[in-house]
């Protein structure tokens, strides 16, 4: 708009100079031409003052074009009629139209047409020239009115289009602003999504490492369980042998009873007598319920085996004493008693071996167990010194029968131990099967984690593409 004001001011001064030059060329230096020059210069000065005033563009446009238009009428009247001066107003009308504002055209054309109409009735020559008439002046004024109306209509229509265009432009700018905000928010969301995806990748790798560790531990557990099953099989074989030796001991007790009925009633003085020995093993709580419960059963069974071994050892000692009392008739029984004692020691050794395997198993599953407390407290044995020869047993037969009852009890204990070992094998096999199923499940989990990692990688790539598209979108909106 400022450039239009400046251009119009230049055109006004060019027109002023042209009219002044035309007046001097036609009439020379006369009082009239000087007055005409002063009038036009005053009009140009008023327009110049309006140009430099700090007012809105519409008022400034009226102050630029209106004074020269009225000045042309005064100029023509002083010159005695000049049609060129009136025609110059078409240029001023075009200058008003250059602003493309309806009010400027209306506020310029209506006052000028009214002034021209008044002038027409006063002196038609002012509009139509020195030889003009009221008809010619009316025609020129009518042409000016028509031209002004057409320009006003065109500007009005154009203004409507411009207003629609401006409204559309505002909508486009608002949509652009909203789209830009959406693009920025999308960028933030993409950044957050990339961070989440990175965390998912890290978590998936941790899960994969954990599953690998669990698989390794389960493989070790299966191997250890297989060792335990093998040890249980060996213990069963030892128990079978112990049963056979116990049968032989029972037969020996029968021989002792026959020898006692026939022979020697003397009793060898015993100086020392081992009264009591017991051994307890306590097992600690564990976090793995089923496996440690079975281990507790195994420990209990080992206790029973140790108790059997101790009882067998005690019976063998009693048998040795009785055989010694029996003299020559008890030598065979003493040999059987020694074999039984050796067998009990071997059973105790086998039980200790199984206990060692169980300890190794506990060490291997330390990741899923709280702790293991093992200990053995040894009870002191008391030895009483016999001052005199002990009272001869009332009845060696009674002692032998008691021994037979103990042997029968040992039968029951051995059968019970065999049953318990069978249950242990069953539970261990079930545990192995369950562990293998767990290993298979872990393998499936590992495969699923690998697939998840691949999917997360694909998501990360797609998010990267979206991020690039979002950046391009922001760049375009910035342009």
C-alpha positions in Angstrom: 0.0 0.0 0.0 2.9 2.4 0.7 4.3 1.9 -2.7 0.9 2.7 -4.3 0.8 6.0 -2.3 4.2 6.9 -3.4 3.5 6.1 -7.1 0.2 8.1 -7.0 2.0 11.1 -5.6 4.6 10.9 -8.4 1.8 10.7 -11.0 0.0 13.7 -9.4 3.1 15.9 -9.6 3.7 14.7 -13.2 0.1 15.6 -14.1 0.5 19.0 -12.3 3.7 19.8 -14.2 2.0 18.6 -17.5 -1.1 20.9 -17.0 1.1 23.8 -16.0 3.3 23.3 -19.0 0.2 23.0 -21.2 -1.1 26.2 -19.9 2.1 28.2 -20.5 2.5 26.7 -23.9 -1.1 27.7 -24.9 -1.4 31.1 -23.2 2.0 32.2 -22.3 3.0 33.9 -19.1 -0.2 35.7 -18.1 -1.9 36.5 -14.8 -4.3 33.6 -15.5 -1.6 31.0 -16.1 0.2 32.1 -13.0 -3.0 31.6 -10.9 -3.6 28.3 -12.6 0.0 27.2 -11.7 -0.5 28.3 -8.1 -3.8 26.4 -7.9 -2.3 23.2 -9.2 0.8 23.5 -7.0 -1.4 24.0 -4.0 -3.4 20.9 -4.9 -0.1 18.9 -5.3 1.1 20.3 -2.0 -2.1 19.3 -0.2 -1.7 15.8 -1.7 2.0 15.7 -0.6 1.0 16.7 3.0 -1.7 14.0 3.0 1.0 11.5 1.9 3.2 12.3 4.9 0.4 12.4 7.5 0.2 9.4 9.9 -3.4 8.4 9.1 -5.0 5.1 7.8 -4.6 4.1 4.2 -8.1 5.0 3.1 -8.0 8.6 4.3 -4.5 9.0 2.9 -5.7 7.7 -0.5 -8.6 10.3 -0.5 -6.2 13.1 0.4 -3.9 12.1 -2.4 -6.5 12.0 -5.3 -9.3 14.4 -4.2 -7.3 17.7 -4.1 -5.9 17.3 -7.7 -9.4 16.3 -9.0 -11.0 19.5 -7.6 -8.0 21.4 -8.7 -8.6 20.3 -12.3 -12.1 21.9 -12.2 -10.7 25.2 -10.8 -7.8 25.0 -13.3 -10.3 24.5 -16.2 -12.5 27.4 -14.9 -9.6 29.8 -14.7 -8.5 28.8 -18.2 -11.9 29.5 -19.6 -12.6 25.9 -20.3 -10.2 23.0 -20.8 -11.5 19.5 -21.6 -8.1 17.9 -21.1 -8.2 19.0 -17.4 -11.4 17.0 -16.9 -10.1 14.0 -18.8 -7.2 14.0 -16.3 -9.7 12.9 -13.7 -9.9 9.5 -15.4 -6.3 9.1 -14.5 -7.1 10.1 -10.9 -10.0 7.6 -11.0 -7.6 4.9 -12.1 -5.3 5.9 -9.3 -8.1 5.5 -6.8 -8.9 2.1 -8.3 -5.3 1.1 -7.8 -6.0 0.8 -4.1 -8.6 -1.8 -4.8 -10.7 -0.4 -2.0 -14.5 0.2 -2.5 -14.6 3.1 0.0 -11.7 4.9 -1.7 -13.5 4.8 -5.1 -16.8 5.7 -3.6 -15.5 8.6 -1.4 -13.6 9.9 -4.5 -16.1 9.5 -7.3 -19.3 10.6 -5.5 -18.0 14.0 -4.3 -16.2 14.7 -7.6 -19.4 13.8 -9.6 -21.5 16.1 -7.5 -19.0 18.9 -7.8 -18.8 18.3 -11.6 -22.6 18.3 -11.8 -22.8 21.7 -10.1 -20.0 23.0 -12.3 -21.8 21.7 -15.4 -24.9 23.9 -14.6 -22.7 26.9 -13.8 -20.3 26.7 -16.8 -20.4 23.7 -19.2 -17.1 24.9 -20.7 -15.3 23.8 -17.5 -16.0 20.2 -18.4 -16.5 20.2 -22.2 -13.8 22.8 -23.1 -13.8 26.4 -24.5 -16.3 25.5 -27.3 -18.3 23.1 -25.3 -22.0 22.9 -24.5 -24.1 21.5 -21.7 -24.9 18.5 -23.9 -21.2 17.7 -24.4 -20.4 18.3 -20.8 -23.3 16.0 -19.7 -22.0 13.3 -22.1 -18.5 13.5 -20.6 -19.8 13.6 -17.1 -22.1 10.6 -17.9 -19.1 8.7 -19.3 -17.1 9.4 -16.1 -20.1 8.3 -14.0 -20.4 5.0 -16.0 -16.6 4.5 -15.8 -16.6 5.1 -12.0 -19.6 2.7 -11.6 -17.9 0.0 -13.6 -14.7 0.3 -11.8 -16.6 0.3 -8.4 -18.4 -2.9 -9.5 -15.2 -4.6 -10.6 -13.5 -3.6 -7.4 -16.4 -4.7 -5.3 -16.5 -8.1 -7.0 -12.7 -8.3 -6.8 -12.8 -7.3 -3.1 -15.3 -10.1 -2.4 -12.9 -12.6 -4.1 -10.0 -11.2 -2.2 -11.9 -11.5 1.1 -12.8 -15.1 0.3 -9.2 -15.7 -0.7 -8.0 -14.1 2.5 -10.5 -16.2 4.5 -9.3 -19.3 2.7 -5.7 -18.3 3.3 -6.4 -17.9 7.0 -8.0 -21.4 7.0 -5.0 -22.7 5.2 -2.6 -21.0 7.6 -4.6 -22.3 10.6 -4.5 -25.8 9.2 -0.9 -25.4 8.5 -0.3 -24.3 12.1 -2.3 -27.2 13.4 -0.6 -29.6 11.1 2.8 -28.2 12.2 1.8 -28.7 15.9 0.6 -32.2 15.1 3.9 -32.9 13.3 5.9 -31.6 16.4 3.7 -33.7 18.7 4.2 -36.7 16.4 7.9 -36.1 16.6 7.8 -36.2 20.4 5.7 -39.3 20.3 8.1 -40.9 17.9 11.0 -40.0 20.2 9.2 -41.5 23.1 8.3 -44.6 21.1 12.0 -45.1 20.1 13.0 -44.9 23.7 10.3 -47.5 24.7 11.5 -49.7 21.8 15.1 -49.5 23.0 13.9 -50.5 26.5 11.9 -53.4 25.1 15.0 -54.5 23.2 17.1 -54.4 26.4 14.4 -56.3 28.4 14.1 -58.9 25.6 17.9 -59.4 25.7 17.8 -59.8 29.5 14.9 -62.4 29.1 16.9 -64.2 26.5 20.0 -64.4 28.8 17.8 -65.5 31.7 16.2 -68.3 29.6 19.7 -69.4 28.5 20.8 -69.5 32.2 17.7 -71.5 33.2 18.2 -73.9 30.3 21.8 -74.5 31.5 20.7 -75.0 35.1 17.9 -77.4 34.1 20.4 -79.4 32.1 22.6 -79.7 35.2 19.6 -80.7 37.3 18.7 -83.4 34.8 22.2 -84.8 34.9 22.3 -84.7 38.7 18.9 -86.4 39.0 20.2 -89.1 36.7 23.2 -89.6 39.0 20.8 -89.8 42.0 18.7 -92.5 40.3 21.8 -94.5 39.5 22.9 -94.2 43.1 19.5 -95.3 44.3 19.8 -98.4 42.1 23.1 -99.2 43.7 21.6 -98.7 47.2 18.8 -101.1 46.3 21.4 -103.7 45.3 23.2 -103.2 48.6 19.9 -103.5 50.5 19.1 -106.8 48.7 22.5 -108.1 49.7 21.9 -106.9 53.3 18.6 -108.9 53.3 20.4 -112.0 52.2 23.0 -111.6 55.0 20.3 -111.0 57.5 18.7 -114.3 56.5 22.0 -116.0 57.1 22.2 -114.3 60.5 18.8 -115.6 61.3 19.9 -119.1 60.5 23.0 -118.6 62.6 20.8 -117.5 65.5 19.0 -120.9 65.2 22.4 -122.7 65.4 23.3 -120.7 68.5 20.1 -121.6 70.2 20.8 -125.3 69.6 24.4 -124.9 70.8 23.2 -123.1 73.9 20.8 -125.9 74.7 23.6 -128.4 74.5 26.6 -126.7 75.9 28.5 -124.2 77.9 26.8 -122.0 80.5 29.8 -119.9 81.3 29.7 -116.2 80.3 32.8 -114.1 79.5 33.0 -111.0 81.6 32.3 -107.9 79.5 34.3 -104.9 80.5 32.8 -102.3 78.2 29.4 -101.9 76.7 28.4 -99.4 74.1 25.1 -98.2 75.3 23.8 -95.7 72.8 24.6 -94.0 69.6 22.3 -92.0 67.4 22.8 -89.8 64.6 20.3 -87.1 63.4 20.5 -85.2 60.3 18.3 -82.1 59.8 17.5 -80.6 56.6 16.9 -77.0 55.9 13.9 -75.3 54.3 14.2 -74.8 50.6 12.3 -72.6 48.1 11.9 -75.5 45.6 9.0 -77.3 47.1 8.7 -80.6 45.3 12.4 -81.3 44.8 13.4 -80.5 48.3 10.5 -82.5 49.7 11.7 -85.5 47.9 15.3 -84.8 49.1 13.8 -84.7 52.6 12.3 -88.2 52.0 15.7 -89.4 50.7 17.4 -88.0 53.8 14.8 -89.7 56.1 15.4 -92.9 54.2 19.2 -92.5 54.7 18.5 -92.0 58.4 16.6 -95.3 58.4 19.4 -97.0 56.5 21.9 -95.6 59.1 19.7 -96.8 61.9 19.4 -100.2 60.3 23.2 -100.3 59.9 23.6 -99.3 63.6 21.1 -101.9 64.7 22.7 -104.5 62.5 26.1 -103.5 63.8 24.7 -103.9 67.4 23.2 -107.2 66.6 26.4 -108.4 65.1 28.3 -107.3 68.2 25.7 -109.1 70.4 26.0 -112.1 68.1 29.8 -112.1 68.4 29.5 -111.9 72.2 27.0 -114.8 72.1 29.2 -116.8 69.8 32.2 -116.2 72.0 30.2 -117.5 74.9 29.2 -120.5 72.9 32.8 -121.4 72.3 33.5 -123.9 69.6 29.9 -124.2 68.6 29.6 -120.4 68.0 32.5 -120.0 65.6 30.3 -120.3 62.5 27.9 -117.8 63.9 30.8 -115.4 64.7 31.8 -115.5 61.0 28.2 -114.7 59.9 28.1 -111.9 62.5 31.3 -110.4 61.1 29.9 -110.5 57.6 26.8 -108.8 58.8 28.9 -106.1 60.5 30.8 -105.6 57.3 27.5 -105.4 55.3 26.1 -102.8 57.7 29.3 -100.8 57.3 29.0 -101.0 53.5 25.3 -100.0 53.8 26.3 -97.0 55.9 29.0 -96.2 53.3 26.5 -96.4 50.5 24.1 -94.2 52.5 27.0 -91.7 52.9 27.7 -91.8 49.2 24.0 -91.1 48.5 24.2 -88.3 51.0 27.2 -86.8 49.2 25.3 -87.0 45.9 22.4 -85.2 47.5 24.8 -82.5 48.8 26.1 -82.0 45.3 22.5 -81.8 44.0 21.8 -79.2 46.6 24.9 -77.2 45.6 23.7 -77.3 42.0 20.3 -75.9 42.7 21.5 -73.3 45.1 20.0 -70.6 42.8 16.5 -71.9 43.7 17.0 -72.9 47.3 17.5 -70.8 50.4 20.2 -72.7 52.1 21.2 -76.1 53.3 21.9 -76.9 56.9 23.4 -80.1 57.5 25.0 -81.3 60.6 25.3 -84.3 62.7 25.5 -84.3 66.4 27.2 -87.1 67.9 25.8 -88.4 71.1 28.3 -89.4 73.7 28.6 -92.9 74.5 29.0 -94.0 78.0 31.0 -96.9 79.1 30.5 -98.4 82.4 33.2 -100.4 84.0 32.0 -103.7 85.2 33.5 -104.3 88.8 32.5 -107.8 89.0 31.4 -110.4 86.5 28.0 -109.5 85.3 25.2 -111.6 86.1 25.0 -114.4 83.7 22.1 -113.9 81.4 19.1 -115.7 82.7 18.5 -117.2 79.5 20.7 -117.0 76.4 17.7 -118.4 74.6 15.7 -115.4 75.5 18.5 -113.1 74.2 18.6 -115.1 71.0 14.9 -114.9 70.5 15.1 -111.2 71.1 17.8 -111.0 68.4 15.5 -113.0 66.1 12.7 -110.5 66.7 15.2 -107.7 65.9 16.1 -109.5 62.7 12.4 -109.7 61.8 12.1 -106.0 62.4 15.1 -105.5 60.2 13.2 -107.4 57.5 10.3 -105.0 57.8 12.7 -102.0 57.8 14.5 -103.3 54.7 11.2 -103.8 52.9 10.1 -100.3 53.9 13.4 -98.9 52.7 13.0 -100.8 49.4 9.5 -99.3 49.1 10.9 -95.8 49.8 13.7 -96.2 47.3 11.1 -97.2 44.7 9.1 -94.1 45.5 12.3 -92.0 45.3 13.0 -93.5 41.8 9.4 -92.7 40.7 9.6 -89.2 42.0 13.1 -88.6 40.5 11.9 -89.9 37.1 8.8 -87.6 37.4 11.1 -84.7 38.2 13.4 -85.5 35.2 10.3 -85.6 33.0 9.0 -82.3 34.4 12.5 -80.8 34.1 12.6 -81.9 30.4 9.2 -80.4 29.8 10.5 -77.2 31.5 13.5 -77.2 29.2 11.2 -77.6 26.2 9.1 -74.7 27.4 12.2 -72.6 27.9 13.2 -73.4 24.4 9.8 -72.2 23.1 10.1 -69.1 25.2 13.6 -68.5 23.8 12.2 -68.9 20.2 9.3 -66.5 21.1 11.8 -64.0 22.5 13.8 -64.1 19.4 10.7 -63.6 17.3 9.8 -60.7 19.6 13.2 -59.2 19.1 12.8 -59.4 15.4 9.4 -57.8 15.6 10.7 -55.0 17.8 13.5 -54.4 15.3 11.0 -54.1 12.5 8.9 -51.7 14.7 12.1 -49.6 15.3 12.7 -49.5 11.6 9.1 -48.4 10.9 9.3 -45.7 13.6 12.5 -44.5 12.0 10.7 -44.1 8.7 7.9 -42.3 10.4 10.4 -40.0 12.1 12.0 -39.2 8.8 8.6 -38.5 7.2 7.7 -36.3 10.2 10.9 -34.3 9.8 10.1 -33.8 6.1 6.6 -32.7 7.0 8.0 -30.1 9.5 10.5 -28.9 6.9 7.8 -28.4 4.3 5.5 -26.5 6.8 8.5 -24.4 7.8 8.9 -23.5 4.1 
